[in-house]
Structures are given as structure tokens and as C-alpha cells.
Amino acid sequence: MKPDDSRLDPHDLIAIERRAAHLLDRADAWDRYPVPIDDLLAAADVTVAKYGAFNPASILAYINGKAGDAATNIKSAVSKIFGIYDADDNLIHIDETVVESKQTFLKLHETGHHDIPTHKKVFRLFQDCEKTLAPDIADQFEREANNFARFALFKGDAFMECAADHPFEIKTPIKLAKKFGASIYASAREFVRTNSRACVVFVLEPIEYVEGAGAQARVRRIEVSKSYVSQFGQPHATAITLDHPLGPMLPIGRKMTRPTTLSITDKNGVSHECVAEAFDTTHNILILLYPVKALAKSPFFLPTGSSS
């Protein structure tokens, strides 16, 4: 399972969100949906490189002649690159073969490197690859850029406030993903992490069939609300197998698994009736789990700055 990829010290988080808020101000983007990415890039004075394709050959050609170690560093990871920020020319390079919602997040992530003063000063060529984007080795700057992108994409507390006006179900982040121009994956995480109710979303890799064990899905990430951790603790599953309590939720041969009740024990040993439902995004499987009592609670807003 991949660890958290966006946790920051509260003071750092406030500073990063303030930078993202200023960009939304300059682009007049707060009330426009989905996120007007071109206007944000223009307001940040950053340009997406106009290459016909994002591939090793074009990237190596572009950096030829730049700082001595650049070509060597790129060559080691060029097959996995998703985005590059070039501070010299205010350019970002994005893999145009990934889905549009991921391109949007990558553009905002790279713009974060450009717009956050310390990033631009420290790095002449900021390179993001699959390894550095993965949270298990994410450093402070990657976390800051992730939070910058997240705040800009979800307009601060706007996503949370919209979600509070919708039913408490997995279809809500799916629906809001289109409104905000985000991926369903990112929206499901945002839905849970900013929710005042106790809930958790298990993000799984696609289902695979293991000889002698049957169908299973490895856990990629577990996003929890603060109230869920307080009541039930942090889940630590590494895989959901058919004999796991959430095994029946695996959407085998279907897109969704309808809401199903099951029992979860809290930190005091008390059992709670919960509801679980699942959705297969093709890239990941999302299982949303929440106690039935959470449905009866009136929502109150959890400010974005305190959600990490």
C-alpha cells in the first residue's frame, strides 16, 4: 500500500493553499467549472510545451544542451515521466497520452512548482516521474505541489460544500468529478478526507486472479476521514481477497457493487452496522465504507487547511 502523498505540517499547508488561492484569484477561477486550466496557466505565466507527443526522444532532444547533469538524470527515468517543469523557460511538459483529468492535475502540480517561490529558486529543471510522484518516496516539494494542485482543482472548500448538498454515497464523488474536471480517484479521496462523517475509501488495483486463491485486489491507498480514524482507527489491509470482510464488494464482472451492510468493530470493541459500496473506474476499484449512523448526522464543514 502506498503511504500518504500529501501530508504537510499545518503551517506549510496554509502557506501552500494561500499560494493556490492567489492563483485562483488572478485567474478569476473560483466560480467557473470545471477548473479553467488554460486561464490558470496564463495567470501563472507558465506554458505547456507544444510537442506532438510526450516521448523519450522529444524530451531528450529538448534538454540537450541544458545543465550538464540534466540529460543523464532524465535518461534514468524518461520511460516513466509524466511531467517536467523547466524553470528557465517557464515551460511544463505533460504526457498527453494520459486521460484528460490526469493531465489537468499534472498541469496544476507542475504549476505549483513554478508558482511556489522556493521551488523555482531551488530547481532549474524539476522532473516528475512515476517514482517521485509515488508517495512512498515523495519529498516535501512533491507534497507541496500535490496540495497546491488539489486546492486549485477543488477550489478550496468548494468540493466539500457541494458534496454536503448531495446524498452520502459513492455516486456523489463520481458525479462531482465531472463538475470539477477531476478524476474519480481524486474526487473520492477528496470526498472522504474532507468529510465530517466517519468514512473510508479503499483504493484498489484492478482485480487479478491468483492461482489457488482466486480473485483479489491489492490495496493501493486507504483514505480516511478524521472521525473514522478517531472511532475505528487506521485500516491496514494490503489486499482484498474473497474471504476478506470486503471481499463480497469486489465488482467482479460488473461496474458497481450496490450498497451492502456489514459489521465493523470500533477501537472499543463495539460492533457497528456499516454500509459498503464499490465502483470500478477501470484503473482502480473504489470501496466506500461508512457506519449507518453517519447517514443520520448533520454535516458541518471541515476547513480544507485542517484536512491533512
Contacts in CASP RR format, 6 or more apart in sequence:
PFRMAT RR
TARGET T0000
AUTHOR 0000-0000-0000
METHOD contacts of the structure
MODEL  1
MKPDDSRLDPHDLIAIERRAAHLLDRADAWDRYPVPIDDLLAAADVTVAK
YGAFNPASILAYINGKAGDAATNIKSAVSKIFGIYDADDNLIHIDETVVE
SKQTFLKLHETGHHDIPTHKKVFRLFQDCEKTLAPDIADQFEREANNFAR
FALFKGDAFMECAADHPFEIKTPIKLAKKFGASIYASAREFVRTNSRACV
VFVLEPIEYVEGAGAQARVRRIEVSKSYVSQFGQPHATAITLDHPLGPML
PIGRKMTRPTTLSITDKNGVSHECVAEAFDTTHNILILLYPVKALAKSPF
FLPTGSSS
1 219 0 8 1.000
1 220 0 8 1.000
1 221 0 8 1.000
1 222 0 8 1.000
1 236 0 8 1.000
1 237 0 8 1.000
1 238 0 8 1.000
2 134 0 8 1.000
2 135 0 8 1.000
2 136 0 8 1.000
2 220 0 8 1.000
2 221 0 8 1.000
3 135 0 8 1.000
3 136 0 8 1.000
4 135 0 8 1.000
5 134 0 8 1.000
5 135 0 8 1.000
5 138 0 8 1.000
5 142 0 8 1.000
5 143 0 8 1.000
5 146 0 8 1.000
6 135 0 8 1.000
6 143 0 8 1.000
6 146 0 8 1.000
6 147 0 8 1.000
6 150 0 8 1.000
6 308 0 8 1.000
7 143 0 8 1.000
7 308 0 8 1.000
8 16 0 8 1.000
8 140 0 8 1.000
8 143 0 8 1.000
8 144 0 8 1.000
8 147 0 8 1.000
8 308 0 8 1.000
10 305 0 8 1.000
10 306 0 8 1.000
10 308 0 8 1.000
12 140 0 8 1.000
12 144 0 8 1.000
13 147 0 8 1.000
13 305 0 8 1.000
13 308 0 8 1.000
14 305 0 8 1.000
16 116 0 8 1.000
16 144 0 8 1.000
16 147 0 8 1.000
16 148 0 8 1.000
16 151 0 8 1.000
17 147 0 8 1.000
17 148 0 8 1.000
17 151 0 8 1.000
17 156 0 8 1.000
17 304 0 8 1.000
17 305 0 8 1.000
19 112 0 8 1.000
19 115 0 8 1.000
19 116 0 8 1.000
19 148 0 8 1.000
20 112 0 8 1.000
20 115 0 8 1.000
20 147 0 8 1.000
20 148 0 8 1.000
20 149 0 8 1.000
20 151 0 8 1.000
20 152 0 8 1.000
20 156 0 8 1.000
21 151 0 8 1.000
21 156 0 8 1.000
23 29 0 8 1.000
23 40 0 8 1.000
23 43 0 8 1.000
23 44 0 8 1.000
23 111 0 8 1.000
23 115 0 8 1.000
23 152 0 8 1.000
24 30 0 8 1.000
24 40 0 8 1.000
24 152 0 8 1.000
24 155 0 8 1.000
26 43 0 8 1.000
26 44 0 8 1.000
27 36 0 8 1.000
27 39 0 8 1.000
27 40 0 8 1.000
27 42 0 8 1.000
27 43 0 8 1.000
28 39 0 8 1.000
29 35 0 8 1.000
29 36 0 8 1.000
29 39 0 8 1.000
29 40 0 8 1.000
29 43 0 8 1.000
29 152 0 8 1.000
29 155 0 8 1.000
30 155 0 8 1.000
30 158 0 8 1.000
32 39 0 8 1.000
33 179 0 8 1.000
33 180 0 8 1.000
33 181 0 8 1.000
34 104 0 8 1.000
34 178 0 8 1.000
34 179 0 8 1.000
34 180 0 8 1.000
34 181 0 8 1.000
34 182 0 8 1.000
35 104 0 8 1.000
35 108 0 8 1.000
35 152 0 8 1.000
35 153 0 8 1.000
35 155 0 8 1.000
35 180 0 8 1.000
35 181 0 8 1.000
35 182 0 8 1.000
37 104 0 8 1.000
37 107 0 8 1.000
37 108 0 8 1.000
40 108 0 8 1.000
40 111 0 8 1.000
40 152 0 8 1.000
41 47 0 8 1.000
41 48 0 8 1.000
41 107 0 8 1.000
41 111 0 8 1.000
44 111 0 8 1.000
44 112 0 8 1.000
44 114 0 8 1.000
44 115 0 8 1.000
45 90 0 8 1.000
46 90 0 8 1.000
46 91 0 8 1.000
46 92 0 8 1.000
46 110 0 8 1.000
46 111 0 8 1.000
46 114 0 8 1.000
46 115 0 8 1.000
47 89 0 8 1.000
47 90 0 8 1.000
47 91 0 8 1.000
47 92 0 8 1.000
48 91 0 8 1.000
48 92 0 8 1.000
48 93 0 8 1.000
48 94 0 8 1.000
48 107 0 8 1.000
49 62 0 8 1.000
49 86 0 8 1.000
49 91 0 8 1.000
49 92 0 8 1.000
49 93 0 8 1.000
49 94 0 8 1.000
51 58 0 8 1.000
51 62 0 8 1.000
51 93 0 8 1.000
52 58 0 8 1.000
52 96 0 8 1.000
53 96 0 8 1.000
53 97 0 8 1.000
54 81 0 8 1.000
54 83 0 8 1.000
54 93 0 8 1.000
54 94 0 8 1.000
54 95 0 8 1.000
54 96 0 8 1.000
54 97 0 8 1.000
56 78 0 8 1.000
56 79 0 8 1.000
59 74 0 8 1.000
59 78 0 8 1.000
59 81 0 8 1.000
59 84 0 8 1.000
59 93 0 8 1.000
60 71 0 8 1.000
60 74 0 8 1.000
60 75 0 8 1.000
60 78 0 8 1.000
62 93 0 8 1.000
63 70 0 8 1.000
63 71 0 8 1.000
63 74 0 8 1.000
63 125 0 8 1.000
64 71 0 8 1.000
65 71 0 8 1.000
66 88 0 8 1.000
66 124 0 8 1.000
66 125 0 8 1.000
67 124 0 8 1.000
67 125 0 8 1.000
70 125 0 8 1.000
73 127 0 8 1.000
74 81 0 8 1.000
74 127 0 8 1.000
77 127 0 8 1.000
77 129 0 8 1.000
77 130 0 8 1.000
77 131 0 8 1.000
78 129 0 8 1.000
80 129 0 8 1.000
80 130 0 8 1.000
80 131 0 8 1.000
81 93 0 8 1.000
81 95 0 8 1.000
81 127 0 8 1.000
81 128 0 8 1.000
81 129 0 8 1.000
81 130 0 8 1.000
82 94 0 8 1.000
82 95 0 8 1.000
82 98 0 8 1.000
82 102 0 8 1.000
82 106 0 8 1.000
82 128 0 8 1.000
82 129 0 8 1.000
82 130 0 8 1.000
82 133 0 8 1.000
83 92 0 8 1.000
83 93 0 8 1.000
83 94 0 8 1.000
83 95 0 8 1.000
83 106 0 8 1.000
83 109 0 8 1.000
83 110 0 8 1.000
83 127 0 8 1.000
83 128 0 8 1.000
83 129 0 8 1.000
84 92 0 8 1.000
84 93 0 8 1.000
84 110 0 8 1.000
84 125 0 8 1.000
84 126 0 8 1.000
84 127 0 8 1.000
84 128 0 8 1.000
85 91 0 8 1.000
85 92 0 8 1.000
85 110 0 8 1.000
85 113 0 8 1.000
85 114 0 8 1.000
85 123 0 8 1.000
85 125 0 8 1.000
85 126 0 8 1.000
85 127 0 8 1.000
85 128 0 8 1.000
86 92 0 8 1.000
86 93 0 8 1.000
86 124 0 8 1.000
86 125 0 8 1.000
86 126 0 8 1.000
87 113 0 8 1.000
87 114 0 8 1.000
87 120 0 8 1.000
87 123 0 8 1.000
87 124 0 8 1.000
87 125 0 8 1.000
87 126 0 8 1.000
88 124 0 8 1.000
88 125 0 8 1.000
90 114 0 8 1.000
92 107 0 8 1.000
92 110 0 8 1.000
92 111 0 8 1.000
92 114 0 8 1.000
94 103 0 8 1.000
94 106 0 8 1.000
94 107 0 8 1.000
94 110 0 8 1.000
95 103 0 8 1.000
95 106 0 8 1.000
96 103 0 8 1.000
98 106 0 8 1.000
99 183 0 8 1.000
101 177 0 8 1.000
101 181 0 8 1.000
101 182 0 8 1.000
101 183 0 8 1.000
101 186 0 8 1.000
102 183 0 8 1.000
104 153 0 8 1.000
104 181 0 8 1.000
104 182 0 8 1.000
105 149 0 8 1.000
105 153 0 8 1.000
105 182 0 8 1.000
105 183 0 8 1.000
105 186 0 8 1.000
106 128 0 8 1.000
108 148 0 8 1.000
108 149 0 8 1.000
108 152 0 8 1.000
108 153 0 8 1.000
109 128 0 8 1.000
109 145 0 8 1.000
109 146 0 8 1.000
109 148 0 8 1.000
109 149 0 8 1.000
110 126 0 8 1.000
110 128 0 8 1.000
110 145 0 8 1.000
111 148 0 8 1.000
111 149 0 8 1.000
111 152 0 8 1.000
112 119 0 8 1.000
112 144 0 8 1.000
112 145 0 8 1.000
112 148 0 8 1.000
112 149 0 8 1.000
113 119 0 8 1.000
113 120 0 8 1.000
113 123 0 8 1.000
113 126 0 8 1.000
113 141 0 8 1.000
113 145 0 8 1.000
114 120 0 8 1.000
115 148 0 8 1.000
116 141 0 8 1.000
116 144 0 8 1.000
116 145 0 8 1.000
116 148 0 8 1.000
118 141 0 8 1.000
119 126 0 8 1.000
119 141 0 8 1.000
119 144 0 8 1.000
119 145 0 8 1.000
122 141 0 8 1.000
123 141 0 8 1.000
126 141 0 8 1.000
128 142 0 8 1.000
131 137 0 8 1.000
132 138 0 8 1.000
132 139 0 8 1.000
132 142 0 8 1.000
133 142 0 8 1.000
135 221 0 8 1.000
138 146 0 8 1.000
147 308 0 8 1.000
150 186 0 8 1.000
150 190 0 8 1.000
151 304 0 8 1.000
153 180 0 8 1.000
153 181 0 8 1.000
153 182 0 8 1.000
153 186 0 8 1.000
154 160 0 8 1.000
154 180 0 8 1.000
154 182 0 8 1.000
154 190 0 8 1.000
154 304 0 8 1.000
155 180 0 8 1.000
156 304 0 8 1.000
157 194 0 8 1.000
157 301 0 8 1.000
157 303 0 8 1.000
157 304 0 8 1.000
158 180 0 8 1.000
159 176 0 8 1.000
159 180 0 8 1.000
159 187 0 8 1.000
159 190 0 8 1.000
159 191 0 8 1.000
159 194 0 8 1.000
160 190 0 8 1.000
160 194 0 8 1.000
160 195 0 8 1.000
160 301 0 8 1.000
160 302 0 8 1.000
160 304 0 8 1.000
161 301 0 8 1.000
162 176 0 8 1.000
162 179 0 8 1.000
163 172 0 8 1.000
163 173 0 8 1.000
163 176 0 8 1.000
163 191 0 8 1.000
163 194 0 8 1.000
163 195 0 8 1.000
164 299 0 8 1.000
164 301 0 8 1.000
166 172 0 8 1.000
166 175 0 8 1.000
166 176 0 8 1.000
168 197 0 8 1.000
168 199 0 8 1.000
168 290 0 8 1.000
168 294 0 8 1.000
168 295 0 8 1.000
169 259 0 8 1.000
169 277 0 8 1.000
169 288 0 8 1.000
170 188 0 8 1.000
170 256 0 8 1.000
170 277 0 8 1.000
170 278 0 8 1.000
170 279 0 8 1.000
170 286 0 8 1.000
170 288 0 8 1.000
172 191 0 8 1.000
173 184 0 8 1.000
173 187 0 8 1.000
173 188 0 8 1.000
173 190 0 8 1.000
173 191 0 8 1.000
174 184 0 8 1.000
174 187 0 8 1.000
174 188 0 8 1.000
174 279 0 8 1.000
176 182 0 8 1.000
176 187 0 8 1.000
176 191 0 8 1.000
177 183 0 8 1.000
177 184 0 8 1.000
177 186 0 8 1.000
177 187 0 8 1.000
180 187 0 8 1.000
182 190 0 8 1.000
183 281 0 8 1.000
184 279 0 8 1.000
184 281 0 8 1.000
184 286 0 8 1.000
185 203 0 8 1.000
185 281 0 8 1.000
185 283 0 8 1.000
185 284 0 8 1.000
185 286 0 8 1.000
188 201 0 8 1.000
188 203 0 8 1.000
188 223 0 8 1.000
188 286 0 8 1.000
188 288 0 8 1.000
189 201 0 8 1.000
189 203 0 8 1.000
189 221 0 8 1.000
189 223 0 8 1.000
191 201 0 8 1.000
192 199 0 8 1.000
192 200 0 8 1.000
192 201 0 8 1.000
192 223 0 8 1.000
192 224 0 8 1.000
192 225 0 8 1.000
192 288 0 8 1.000
193 223 0 8 1.000
193 224 0 8 1.000
193 225 0 8 1.000
193 307 0 8 1.000
193 308 0 8 1.000
194 225 0 8 1.000
194 302 0 8 1.000
194 304 0 8 1.000
194 307 0 8 1.000
195 225 0 8 1.000
195 227 0 8 1.000
195 299 0 8 1.000
195 302 0 8 1.000
196 225 0 8 1.000
196 227 0 8 1.000
196 297 0 8 1.000
196 299 0 8 1.000
196 300 0 8 1.000
196 301 0 8 1.000
196 302 0 8 1.000
197 225 0 8 1.000
197 227 0 8 1.000
197 290 0 8 1.000
197 294 0 8 1.000
197 297 0 8 1.000
197 299 0 8 1.000
198 225 0 8 1.000
198 227 0 8 1.000
198 228 0 8 1.000
198 230 0 8 1.000
198 231 0 8 1.000
198 232 0 8 1.000
198 290 0 8 1.000
198 291 0 8 1.000
198 294 0 8 1.000
199 224 0 8 1.000
199 225 0 8 1.000
199 228 0 8 1.000
199 288 0 8 1.000
199 289 0 8 1.000
199 290 0 8 1.000
199 294 0 8 1.000
200 222 0 8 1.000
200 223 0 8 1.000
200 224 0 8 1.000
200 225 0 8 1.000
200 228 0 8 1.000
200 232 0 8 1.000
200 235 0 8 1.000
200 288 0 8 1.000
200 289 0 8 1.000
200 290 0 8 1.000
201 222 0 8 1.000
201 223 0 8 1.000
201 286 0 8 1.000
201 287 0 8 1.000
201 288 0 8 1.000
201 289 0 8 1.000
202 219 0 8 1.000
202 222 0 8 1.000
202 235 0 8 1.000
202 237 0 8 1.000
202 240 0 8 1.000
202 246 0 8 1.000
202 286 0 8 1.000
202 287 0 8 1.000
202 289 0 8 1.000
203 219 0 8 1.000
203 220 0 8 1.000
203 221 0 8 1.000
203 222 0 8 1.000
203 223 0 8 1.000
203 284 0 8 1.000
203 285 0 8 1.000
203 286 0 8 1.000
204 217 0 8 1.000
204 218 0 8 1.000
204 219 0 8 1.000
204 220 0 8 1.000
204 240 0 8 1.000
204 284 0 8 1.000
204 285 0 8 1.000
204 286 0 8 1.000
204 287 0 8 1.000
205 217 0 8 1.000
205 218 0 8 1.000
205 219 0 8 1.000
205 220 0 8 1.000
205 284 0 8 1.000
205 285 0 8 1.000
206 217 0 8 1.000
206 282 0 8 1.000
206 283 0 8 1.000
206 284 0 8 1.000
206 285 0 8 1.000
207 215 0 8 1.000
207 216 0 8 1.000
207 217 0 8 1.000
207 250 0 8 1.000
207 252 0 8 1.000
207 285 0 8 1.000
208 215 0 8 1.000
208 216 0 8 1.000
208 217 0 8 1.000
208 218 0 8 1.000
209 215 0 8 1.000
209 216 0 8 1.000
210 216 0 8 1.000
213 241 0 8 1.000
214 241 0 8 1.000
214 242 0 8 1.000
215 241 0 8 1.000
215 242 0 8 1.000
215 250 0 8 1.000
215 252 0 8 1.000
216 239 0 8 1.000
216 240 0 8 1.000
216 241 0 8 1.000
216 242 0 8 1.000
216 250 0 8 1.000
217 239 0 8 1.000
217 240 0 8 1.000
217 250 0 8 1.000
217 285 0 8 1.000
218 238 0 8 1.000
218 239 0 8 1.000
219 237 0 8 1.000
219 238 0 8 1.000
219 239 0 8 1.000
219 240 0 8 1.000
220 284 0 8 1.000
222 234 0 8 1.000
222 235 0 8 1.000
222 236 0 8 1.000
222 237 0 8 1.000
224 233 0 8 1.000
224 234 0 8 1.000
224 235 0 8 1.000
226 302 0 8 1.000
226 307 0 8 1.000
228 290 0 8 1.000
231 266 0 8 1.000
231 267 0 8 1.000
231 291 0 8 1.000
232 264 0 8 1.000
232 265 0 8 1.000
232 266 0 8 1.000
232 267 0 8 1.000
233 266 0 8 1.000
233 267 0 8 1.000
237 244 0 8 1.000
237 246 0 8 1.000
240 246 0 8 1.000
240 247 0 8 1.000
240 249 0 8 1.000
240 250 0 8 1.000
240 287 0 8 1.000
241 247 0 8 1.000
242 248 0 8 1.000
242 250 0 8 1.000
245 262 0 8 1.000
245 264 0 8 1.000
246 262 0 8 1.000
246 276 0 8 1.000
246 287 0 8 1.000
246 289 0 8 1.000
248 257 0 8 1.000
248 260 0 8 1.000
249 257 0 8 1.000
249 260 0 8 1.000
249 276 0 8 1.000
249 277 0 8 1.000
249 278 0 8 1.000
249 287 0 8 1.000
250 257 0 8 1.000
250 278 0 8 1.000
250 285 0 8 1.000
251 257 0 8 1.000
251 278 0 8 1.000
251 279 0 8 1.000
251 280 0 8 1.000
251 285 0 8 1.000
254 280 0 8 1.000
255 279 0 8 1.000
255 280 0 8 1.000
256 277 0 8 1.000
256 278 0 8 1.000
256 279 0 8 1.000
256 280 0 8 1.000
257 276 0 8 1.000
257 277 0 8 1.000
257 278 0 8 1.000
257 279 0 8 1.000
258 277 0 8 1.000
259 275 0 8 1.000
259 276 0 8 1.000
259 277 0 8 1.000
260 275 0 8 1.000
260 276 0 8 1.000
260 277 0 8 1.000
261 273 0 8 1.000
261 274 0 8 1.000
261 275 0 8 1.000
261 292 0 8 1.000
262 273 0 8 1.000
262 274 0 8 1.000
262 275 0 8 1.000
262 276 0 8 1.000
263 271 0 8 1.000
263 272 0 8 1.000
263 273 0 8 1.000
263 274 0 8 1.000
264 271 0 8 1.000
264 272 0 8 1.000
264 274 0 8 1.000
264 289 0 8 1.000
264 291 0 8 1.000
265 271 0 8 1.000
265 272 0 8 1.000
266 272 0 8 1.000
272 291 0 8 1.000
272 292 0 8 1.000
272 293 0 8 1.000
273 291 0 8 1.000
273 292 0 8 1.000
274 289 0 8 1.000
274 290 0 8 1.000
274 291 0 8 1.000
274 292 0 8 1.000
275 289 0 8 1.000
275 290 0 8 1.000
275 291 0 8 1.000
275 292 0 8 1.000
275 295 0 8 1.000
276 287 0 8 1.000
276 288 0 8 1.000
276 289 0 8 1.000
277 287 0 8 1.000
277 288 0 8 1.000
278 285 0 8 1.000
278 286 0 8 1.000
278 287 0 8 1.000
278 288 0 8 1.000
279 285 0 8 1.000
279 286 0 8 1.000
280 286 0 8 1.000
END
